[in-house]
Amino acid sequence: MIQSLGVIVGQDGVSEYKDALINVYVNSGSKFQPTIGVAQVGKIVTQGESSSFNTVAQIGTYEYTLPNPSFEEVQAVVLAGLKSDYPSVTFKVTK
């Protein structure tokens, strides 16, 4: 997960997400396609003893081109992409 500090304007140009929690969704590539890291804004919902991340919106899609990446490598690409796309917002990886 990545925590943002600041306001992210959604891809629709209307929605705004302040201090958003960002999930990194990894779509594994194949021999012919790169791995895709998707930044999703949402919230953690707890029901009973279980918790899940409910996605509200997608705010970025980033490619990792080297073969067999770890989650941390894809997350680093997503983090760098977010910093580039939203320079007025601060991002920090959380556990």
C-alpha positions in Angstrom: 0.0 0.0 0.0 1.0 3.6 -0.6 -0.2 6.5 1.5 -0.5 9.9 -0.2 -0.5 13.3 1.5 -2.2 15.9 -0.6 -5.0 16.1 -3.2 -5.0 13.7 -6.2 -7.3 14.8 -9.0 -8.9 11.8 -10.6 -8.5 10.9 -14.2 -12.0 12.2 -14.9 -10.8 15.7 -14.0 -13.6 16.1 -11.4 -13.0 13.7 -8.5 -10.5 14.6 -5.8 -8.9 12.2 -3.3 -7.3 13.8 -0.3 -4.7 11.8 1.7 -5.7 8.7 -0.2 -4.7 5.1 0.5 -3.5 3.5 -2.7 -3.4 -0.2 -3.4 -1.0 -1.6 -6.0 -2.6 -4.2 -8.2 -0.2 -6.3 -10.3 -1.2 -7.7 -13.6 1.6 -10.2 -14.4 3.0 -10.0 -17.9 3.9 -12.8 -20.3 6.8 -13.4 -22.5 5.3 -10.9 -25.0 3.8 -8.3 -22.6 5.2 -6.3 -19.7 3.9 -6.5 -16.2 1.4 -3.8 -15.3 1.2 -2.1 -12.0 -2.2 -0.3 -11.4 -2.6 2.4 -8.6 -6.0 2.1 -7.1 -7.5 4.6 -4.6 -9.9 3.2 -2.0 -10.5 2.3 1.6 -10.1 -0.7 3.9 -13.4 -2.1 5.0 -13.6 -4.4 8.0 -16.5 -6.9 8.4 -16.2 -9.0 11.5 -12.7 -10.3 11.7 -11.8 -9.8 8.0 -10.7 -6.7 6.2 -10.6 -6.0 2.5 -9.6 -3.1 0.2 -12.5 -1.6 -1.7 -11.4 0.2 -4.8 -13.0 3.6 -5.6 -11.0 4.6 -8.6 -7.9 3.8 -10.7 -5.4 6.7 -10.8 -2.5 5.3 -12.8 -1.2 2.4 -14.8 2.5 1.8 -15.1 4.6 -0.8 -17.0 7.5 -2.9 -15.6 9.5 -4.2 -18.6 12.1 -6.6 -17.0 11.1 -10.3 -16.7 9.9 -11.8 -13.4 9.6 -8.8 -11.2 8.9 -9.0 -7.4 5.9 -7.1 -6.0 8.4 -4.6 -4.4 9.9 -3.9 -7.9 6.5 -3.2 -9.4 5.5 -1.1 -6.4 8.6 1.0 -6.9 7.7 1.6 -10.5 4.2 2.6 -9.5 5.6 4.9 -6.8 7.9 6.6 -9.2 5.0 7.0 -11.7 2.8 8.5 -9.1 5.5 11.0 -8.0 5.9 12.0 -11.7 2.2 12.3 -12.4 1.3 14.1 -9.2 4.3 16.2 -8.2 2.4 18.3 -5.6 1.5 15.1 -3.6 3.8 13.2 -1.2 3.7 9.4 -1.4 5.0 6.9 1.2 5.0 3.1 1.1 3.2 1.6 4.1 3.0 -2.0 5.3 
